[in-house]
Amino acid sequence: MLGLGLTRQATGDHLDALTHHEQATALDQPTDLARAHAAIAATHRTLDRPEEALHHWRLALTILTDHDISQIEEINTADVRAHLAAPDHSSPTATRKARWPLA
């Protein structure tokens, strides 16, 4: 489901992407669940829903830190923390672009 959601998001079909990302939260592996929440956050941010994005970035960070995971392929805790700290919650830092799907 997450792969289909990422494909939909890349093609601009954000609402359908959100549906697939949300379905991916049923996955039982912490890394998959963190990826799903990060993708949901990125989609909400694209849809100009900052509060929903923040909620899912926090969930992704909680999952990663609770399982002592500092990085998985697409995301890492530093990028998620940067999104949470950014004044507009959209740009992780002025000097470094976060890896997709968080960027």
Secondary structure, 3 states (H helix, E strand, C coil): CHHHHHHHHHCCCHHHHHHHHHHHCCCCCHHHHHHHHHHHHHHHHHCCCHHHHHHHHHHHHHHHHHCCCCECCCCEHHHHHHHHHCCCCCCCCCCCCCCCCCC
